[in-house]
Amino acid sequence: MTRVPTYPESVAILALLAAVVACHDSAAPRNFILASLPTNARAITVTLNQCDCTNCRLGVKDPVTGVGILSRTNPVVGVEISADTCYNDSKVTVIVECGNCPGPGACTATATLKATGVTLAPAATCTTGPFPGQDCQDQQTIDPIPANAMIVGC
């Protein structure tokens, strides 16, 4: 006949097993690598200033990695849009597209990019041909982002 441990013995055995499991570790120490905080982070915003076309698109991307930060189709003209509140690179690209110009003349689209409130020049501007259905695109890379654009804490 097998002996069944009593309740106090069961609790003691479980506590001992938990202690053994908790104390077991590999021989190698675990070193955690601290992530560095951004040192030159800025808040990036973009505004569609003009759109004469049926459809306009705004884009902001990191020109080094090509990663898109923002893409908006038909944003409200004159409204500043936040693209990134903690952008940590020395250069940034803004893209504006003007699609399906209704005519009869040329259509224009312009966009302004800002870094922590400082307007980055030149603005991205494109103008279609003077015929209905025309499209255009422009992109401007700001390199480097000017030092007078304040650094933000992230």
URLIN-V287571 format. One record per pair of residues at least 12 apart in sequence whose C-alpha atoms are under 10 Angstrom apart, sorted by the first residue. I is the first residue (numbers start at 1). J is the second residue. D is the distance in Angstrom with one decimal. If there is no record, write none. Layout:
i & j & d
I & J & D
I & J & D
//
This chain:
i & j & d
37 & 88 & 9.5
37 & 153 & 8.9
37 & 154 & 7.6
38 & 86 & 7.9
38 & 87 & 8.3
38 & 88 & 5.9
38 & 89 & 9.0
38 & 151 & 9.6
38 & 152 & 9.1
38 & 153 & 8.1
38 & 154 & 7.2
39 & 87 & 10.0
39 & 88 & 7.2
39 & 89 & 9.3
39 & 151 & 7.9
39 & 152 & 8.8
39 & 153 & 8.5
39 & 154 & 9.3
40 & 86 & 8.9
40 & 87 & 7.9
40 & 88 & 5.5
40 & 89 & 7.0
40 & 90 & 7.7
40 & 145 & 9.8
40 & 147 & 9.5
40 & 149 & 9.8
40 & 150 & 8.8
40 & 151 & 5.7
40 & 152 & 7.6
40 & 153 & 8.9
41 & 84 & 9.6
41 & 85 & 8.2
41 & 86 & 5.1
41 & 87 & 5.0
41 & 88 & 4.3
41 & 89 & 7.2
41 & 90 & 9.0
41 & 115 & 9.5
41 & 116 & 9.3
41 & 149 & 9.8
41 & 150 & 8.6
41 & 151 & 5.4
41 & 152 & 5.6
41 & 153 & 7.0
41 & 154 & 7.3
42 & 84 & 8.0
42 & 85 & 6.6
42 & 86 & 5.4
42 & 87 & 5.1
42 & 88 & 6.6
42 & 89 & 8.6
42 & 90 & 9.6
42 & 114 & 9.5
42 & 115 & 5.9
42 & 116 & 5.6
42 & 117 & 9.4
42 & 145 & 9.3
42 & 149 & 7.4
42 & 150 & 6.8
42 & 151 & 5.2
42 & 152 & 5.3
42 & 153 & 8.2
42 & 154 & 8.9
43 & 82 & 7.6
43 & 83 & 7.8
43 & 84 & 5.7
43 & 85 & 4.2
43 & 86 & 5.5
43 & 87 & 6.1
43 & 88 & 9.1
43 & 114 & 8.0
43 & 115 & 5.5
43 & 116 & 4.8
43 & 117 & 7.9
43 & 118 & 9.9
43 & 149 & 9.0
43 & 150 & 8.8
43 & 151 & 8.1
43 & 152 & 7.0
43 & 153 & 9.6
43 & 154 & 9.6
44 & 60 & 8.9
44 & 69 & 9.6
44 & 81 & 8.7
44 & 82 & 6.2
44 & 83 & 5.4
44 & 84 & 5.1
44 & 85 & 6.2
44 & 86 & 7.7
44 & 87 & 6.7
44 & 88 & 10.0
44 & 92 & 8.9
44 & 113 & 7.3
44 & 114 & 5.7
44 & 115 & 4.7
44 & 116 & 6.2
44 & 117 & 8.2
44 & 118 & 9.4
44 & 119 & 10.0
44 & 149 & 10.0
45 & 60 & 8.9
45 & 70 & 9.6
45 & 80 & 6.3
45 & 81 & 5.4
45 & 82 & 4.4
45 & 83 & 5.2
45 & 84 & 7.1
45 & 85 & 8.4
45 & 94 & 9.9
45 & 112 & 8.4
45 & 113 & 5.9
45 & 114 & 5.2
45 & 115 & 6.5
45 & 116 & 7.8
45 & 117 & 8.0
45 & 118 & 9.6
45 & 119 & 9.3
46 & 58 & 7.9
46 & 59 & 8.5
46 & 60 & 7.9
46 & 70 & 9.2
46 & 78 & 9.7
46 & 79 & 8.4
46 & 80 & 5.6
46 & 81 & 5.3
46 & 82 & 6.6
46 & 83 & 6.8
46 & 84 & 9.8
46 & 94 & 7.9
46 & 95 & 9.8
46 & 111 & 6.8
46 & 112 & 5.6
46 & 113 & 4.5
46 & 114 & 6.2
46 & 115 & 8.9
46 & 119 & 9.4
46 & 120 & 9.9
47 & 75 & 8.6
47 & 76 & 8.7
47 & 77 & 7.3
47 & 78 & 6.0
47 & 79 & 5.8
47 & 80 & 4.5
47 & 81 & 6.1
47 & 82 & 9.0
47 & 110 & 8.5
47 & 111 & 5.5
47 & 112 & 5.2
47 & 113 & 6.6
47 & 114 & 8.5
47 & 123 & 9.9
48 & 74 & 9.0
48 & 75 & 7.1
48 & 76 & 7.2
48 & 77 & 5.1
48 & 78 & 5.8
48 & 79 & 7.0
48 & 80 & 7.6
48 & 81 & 8.8
48 & 96 & 8.1
48 & 109 & 7.6
48 & 110 & 6.1
48 & 111 & 4.4
48 & 112 & 6.6
48 & 113 & 9.1
48 & 124 & 9.5
49 & 76 & 9.0
49 & 77 & 5.6
49 & 78 & 5.2
49 & 79 & 8.2
49 & 80 & 9.3
49 & 108 & 10.0
49 & 109 & 7.3
49 & 110 & 5.4
49 & 111 & 5.3
49 & 112 & 6.9
49 & 123 & 9.5
49 & 124 & 9.9
49 & 125 & 9.6
50 & 76 & 9.6
50 & 77 & 6.2
50 & 78 & 7.7
50 & 98 & 9.7
50 & 107 & 9.5
50 & 108 & 6.9
50 & 109 & 5.0
50 & 110 & 5.2
50 & 111 & 7.2
50 & 112 & 9.9
50 & 125 & 9.1
51 & 74 & 8.7
51 & 75 & 9.5
51 & 76 & 9.3
51 & 77 & 7.1
51 & 78 & 10.0
51 & 96 & 9.5
51 & 97 & 9.0
51 & 98 & 6.9
51 & 99 & 9.4
51 & 101 & 9.6
51 & 107 & 7.6
51 & 108 & 6.0
51 & 109 & 4.4
51 & 110 & 6.9
51 & 111 & 9.1
51 & 126 & 9.8
51 & 127 & 10.0
52 & 98 & 7.6
52 & 99 & 9.1
52 & 100 & 9.4
52 & 101 & 7.0
52 & 102 & 8.2
52 & 103 & 9.2
52 & 106 & 8.5
52 & 107 & 5.0
52 & 108 & 5.5
52 & 109 & 6.4
52 & 110 & 9.6
52 & 127 & 9.3
52 & 128 & 9.7
53 & 74 & 9.7
53 & 97 & 9.2
53 & 98 & 5.6
53 & 99 & 5.6
53 & 100 & 5.8
53 & 101 & 4.4
53 & 102 & 6.4
53 & 103 & 8.5
53 & 106 & 9.1
53 & 107 & 5.9
53 & 108 & 7.2
53 & 109 & 7.5
53 & 127 & 9.8
53 & 128 & 9.0
53 & 132 & 9.6
53 & 133 & 8.9
53 & 134 & 8.8
53 & 135 & 8.3
53 & 136 & 9.7
54 & 74 & 8.6
54 & 98 & 7.8
54 & 99 & 6.2
54 & 100 & 5.5
54 & 101 & 6.0
54 & 102 & 6.6
54 & 103 & 10.0
54 & 107 & 9.5
54 & 133 & 9.1
54 & 135 & 9.9
55 & 73 & 7.1
55 & 74 & 5.8
55 & 75 & 9.3
55 & 97 & 8.1
55 & 98 & 6.1
55 & 99 & 5.0
55 & 100 & 6.5
55 & 101 & 8.1
55 & 102 & 9.9
55 & 109 & 9.8
55 & 135 & 9.4
56 & 72 & 8.5
56 & 73 & 5.9
56 & 74 & 5.0
56 & 75 & 7.5
56 & 76 & 9.8
56 & 77 & 9.7
56 & 96 & 7.2
56 & 97 & 5.4
56 & 98 & 4.6
56 & 99 & 6.0
56 & 100 & 8.9
56 & 101 & 9.8
56 & 108 & 9.7
56 & 109 & 7.3
56 & 110 & 9.6
56 & 135 & 9.6
56 & 136 & 9.7
56 & 137 & 9.6
57 & 71 & 7.1
57 & 72 & 5.6
57 & 73 & 4.3
57 & 74 & 5.8
57 & 75 & 7.3
57 & 95 & 7.9
57 & 96 & 5.7
57 & 97 & 5.0
57 & 98 & 6.8
57 & 99 & 8.3
57 & 109 & 9.1
57 & 111 & 9.7
57 & 137 & 9.2
58 & 70 & 7.6
58 & 71 & 5.7
58 & 72 & 5.3
58 & 73 & 6.5
58 & 74 & 8.0
58 & 75 & 7.6
58 & 81 & 9.8
58 & 94 & 7.5
58 & 95 & 5.7
58 & 96 & 4.9
58 & 97 & 6.7
58 & 98 & 9.3
58 & 109 & 9.7
58 & 110 & 9.3
58 & 111 & 7.5
58 & 112 & 9.9
58 & 124 & 9.8
58 & 137 & 10.0
58 & 139 & 9.8
59 & 71 & 4.4
59 & 72 & 6.6
59 & 73 & 8.8
59 & 83 & 8.8
59 & 93 & 8.2
59 & 94 & 5.7
59 & 95 & 4.7
59 & 96 & 6.4
59 & 97 & 8.5
59 & 111 & 9.4
59 & 139 & 8.8
60 & 72 & 9.4
60 & 83 & 7.0
60 & 84 & 9.2
60 & 92 & 7.3
60 & 93 & 5.6
60 & 94 & 4.6
60 & 95 & 6.1
60 & 96 & 9.0
60 & 113 & 8.6
60 & 139 & 9.2
60 & 140 & 9.7
60 & 141 & 9.7
61 & 83 & 9.2
61 & 91 & 9.5
61 & 92 & 6.3
61 & 93 & 5.3
61 & 94 & 6.6
61 & 95 & 8.1
61 & 141 & 9.2
62 & 87 & 9.2
62 & 88 & 9.7
62 & 89 & 7.8
62 & 90 & 9.5
62 & 91 & 7.2
62 & 92 & 5.3
62 & 93 & 6.2
62 & 94 & 9.1
62 & 141 & 9.1
63 & 89 & 9.5
63 & 90 & 9.9
63 & 91 & 7.0
63 & 92 & 6.0
63 & 93 & 5.9
63 & 94 & 9.4
63 & 140 & 10.0
63 & 141 & 7.3
63 & 142 & 9.3
63 & 143 & 9.5
64 & 89 & 8.8
64 & 90 & 9.6
64 & 91 & 8.0
64 & 92 & 8.5
64 & 93 & 9.5
66 & 92 & 10.0
66 & 93 & 9.3
68 & 83 & 9.8
68 & 93 & 9.5
69 & 82 & 10.0
69 & 83 & 6.2
69 & 84 & 7.0
69 & 87 & 9.3
69 & 92 & 9.7
69 & 93 & 9.7
69 & 94 & 9.9
70 & 82 & 8.6
70 & 83 & 5.5
70 & 84 & 8.1
70 & 94 & 9.3
70 & 95 & 9.8
71 & 83 & 8.7
71 & 95 & 9.0
71 & 96 & 9.8
72 & 96 & 9.9
73 & 96 & 9.9
73 & 97 & 9.1
74 & 97 & 9.9
74 & 98 & 9.6
77 & 109 & 9.9
77 & 110 & 9.7
77 & 111 & 9.3
78 & 111 & 9.3
78 & 112 & 9.8
80 & 111 & 10.0
80 & 112 & 9.0
80 & 113 & 9.1
80 & 114 & 9.2
81 & 113 & 9.6
81 & 114 & 10.0
82 & 114 & 9.5
83 & 113 & 9.6
83 & 114 & 9.8
83 & 115 & 10.0
84 & 115 & 9.6
85 & 115 & 9.5
85 & 116 & 8.7
85 & 152 & 8.3
85 & 153 & 9.4
85 & 154 & 7.9
86 & 116 & 9.8
86 & 151 & 9.1
86 & 152 & 7.2
86 & 153 & 7.7
86 & 154 & 5.9
87 & 115 & 8.9
87 & 116 & 10.0
87 & 151 & 9.6
87 & 152 & 9.2
87 & 154 & 9.2
88 & 151 & 9.4
88 & 152 & 9.8
88 & 154 & 9.8
89 & 143 & 9.7
89 & 144 & 8.8
89 & 145 & 8.3
90 & 142 & 8.4
90 & 143 & 6.5
90 & 144 & 5.1
90 & 145 & 5.5
90 & 146 & 8.5
90 & 147 & 9.7
91 & 141 & 6.9
91 & 142 & 5.4
91 & 143 & 4.5
91 & 144 & 5.0
91 & 145 & 5.6
91 & 146 & 9.3
92 & 113 & 9.1
92 & 115 & 9.4
92 & 120 & 9.7
92 & 140 & 8.4
92 & 141 & 5.6
92 & 142 & 5.4
92 & 143 & 6.9
92 & 144 & 8.1
92 & 145 & 7.4
93 & 113 & 8.6
93 & 124 & 9.4
93 & 139 & 6.6
93 & 140 & 5.5
93 & 141 & 4.1
93 & 142 & 6.2
93 & 143 & 8.7
94 & 111 & 7.7
94 & 112 & 8.0
94 & 113 & 6.7
94 & 114 & 9.9
94 & 120 & 9.9
94 & 123 & 8.4
94 & 124 & 6.8
94 & 138 & 8.4
94 & 139 & 5.5
94 & 140 & 5.5
94 & 141 & 6.5
94 & 142 & 8.3
95 & 110 & 9.3
95 & 111 & 7.8
95 & 112 & 9.7
95 & 113 & 9.6
95 & 123 & 9.6
95 & 124 & 6.6
95 & 125 & 8.8
95 & 126 & 9.8
95 & 137 & 7.3
95 & 138 & 5.8
95 & 139 & 4.3
95 & 140 & 6.7
95 & 141 & 8.9
96 & 109 & 6.8
96 & 110 & 6.6
96 & 111 & 6.3
96 & 112 & 9.4
96 & 123 & 9.5
96 & 124 & 6.3
96 & 125 & 6.9
96 & 126 & 7.4
96 & 136 & 8.4
96 & 137 & 5.7
96 & 138 & 5.5
96 & 139 & 6.4
96 & 140 & 9.0
97 & 109 & 6.9
97 & 110 & 8.6
97 & 111 & 9.4
97 & 124 & 9.3
97 & 125 & 8.6
97 & 126 & 7.3
97 & 127 & 9.4
97 & 128 & 9.9
97 & 135 & 7.5
97 & 136 & 5.8
97 & 137 & 4.3
97 & 138 & 6.6
97 & 139 & 8.7
98 & 110 & 8.9
98 & 125 & 9.4
98 & 126 & 7.3
98 & 127 & 7.8
98 & 128 & 7.6
98 & 134 & 8.4
98 & 135 & 5.5
98 & 136 & 5.3
98 & 137 & 6.3
98 & 138 & 9.1
99 & 128 & 8.6
99 & 133 & 7.4
99 & 134 & 6.6
99 & 135 & 4.4
99 & 136 & 6.6
99 & 137 & 8.5
100 & 128 & 9.1
100 & 131 & 9.7
100 & 132 & 7.0
100 & 133 & 4.2
100 & 134 & 5.4
100 & 135 & 5.7
100 & 136 & 9.0
101 & 127 & 9.6
101 & 128 & 7.2
101 & 129 & 8.6
101 & 130 & 8.5
101 & 131 & 7.5
101 & 132 & 5.3
101 & 133 & 4.9
101 & 134 & 5.2
101 & 135 & 6.5
101 & 136 & 9.1
102 & 130 & 9.6
102 & 131 & 7.9
102 & 132 & 4.9
102 & 133 & 6.1
102 & 134 & 8.1
103 & 128 & 9.5
103 & 129 & 9.0
103 & 130 & 6.6
103 & 131 & 5.6
103 & 132 & 4.3
103 & 133 & 7.4
103 & 134 & 8.4
104 & 129 & 9.9
104 & 130 & 6.5
104 & 131 & 6.0
104 & 132 & 6.1
104 & 133 & 9.7
105 & 128 & 8.8
105 & 129 & 7.7
105 & 130 & 4.4
105 & 131 & 6.3
105 & 132 & 7.6
106 & 127 & 6.5
106 & 128 & 5.3
106 & 129 & 5.2
106 & 130 & 4.0
106 & 131 & 6.6
106 & 132 & 8.1
106 & 134 & 8.3
106 & 135 & 9.8
107 & 126 & 8.3
107 & 127 & 5.5
107 & 128 & 5.3
107 & 129 & 7.5
107 & 130 & 7.5
107 & 131 & 9.1
107 & 132 & 9.2
107 & 133 & 10.0
107 & 134 & 8.3
107 & 135 & 8.6
107 & 136 & 8.8
108 & 125 & 7.2
108 & 126 & 5.7
108 & 127 & 4.3
108 & 128 & 6.5
108 & 129 & 9.6
108 & 135 & 9.6
108 & 136 & 8.4
108 & 137 & 9.8
109 & 124 & 8.2
109 & 125 & 5.7
109 & 126 & 5.6
109 & 127 & 6.6
109 & 128 & 8.9
109 & 136 & 8.5
109 & 137 & 8.5
109 & 138 & 9.0
110 & 123 & 6.7
110 & 124 & 5.5
110 & 125 & 4.3
110 & 126 & 6.6
110 & 127 & 8.9
110 & 137 & 9.8
110 & 138 & 8.8
111 & 123 & 5.7
111 & 124 & 5.3
111 & 125 & 6.6
111 & 126 & 9.4
111 & 138 & 9.5
111 & 139 & 9.5
111 & 140 & 9.8
112 & 124 & 6.7
112 & 125 & 9.0
112 & 140 & 9.9
113 & 140 & 9.4
113 & 142 & 9.1
114 & 145 & 9.5
114 & 149 & 8.5
115 & 145 & 7.5
115 & 146 & 8.5
115 & 148 & 9.3
115 & 149 & 5.7
115 & 150 & 7.8
115 & 151 & 9.0
116 & 148 & 9.2
116 & 149 & 5.6
116 & 150 & 5.9
116 & 151 & 7.4
116 & 152 & 7.7
117 & 148 & 9.8
117 & 149 & 7.0
117 & 150 & 8.2
118 & 145 & 9.6
118 & 146 & 8.5
118 & 147 & 9.9
118 & 148 & 7.4
118 & 149 & 5.5
118 & 150 & 8.2
119 & 146 & 9.6
119 & 149 & 8.6
120 & 140 & 9.7
120 & 141 & 9.5
120 & 142 & 7.0
120 & 143 & 9.8
120 & 144 & 9.9
120 & 145 & 7.5
120 & 146 & 7.9
120 & 149 & 9.1
121 & 140 & 8.6
121 & 141 & 9.3
121 & 142 & 7.4
121 & 145 & 9.8
121 & 146 & 10.0
122 & 139 & 9.9
122 & 140 & 7.1
122 & 141 & 8.8
122 & 142 & 8.1
123 & 138 & 9.5
123 & 139 & 8.7
123 & 140 & 7.1
123 & 141 & 9.7
123 & 142 & 9.8
124 & 137 & 8.8
124 & 138 & 5.8
124 & 139 & 5.6
124 & 140 & 5.6
124 & 141 & 9.1
125 & 137 & 7.8
125 & 138 & 5.9
125 & 139 & 7.8
125 & 140 & 8.8
126 & 138 & 5.4
126 & 139 & 8.8
//
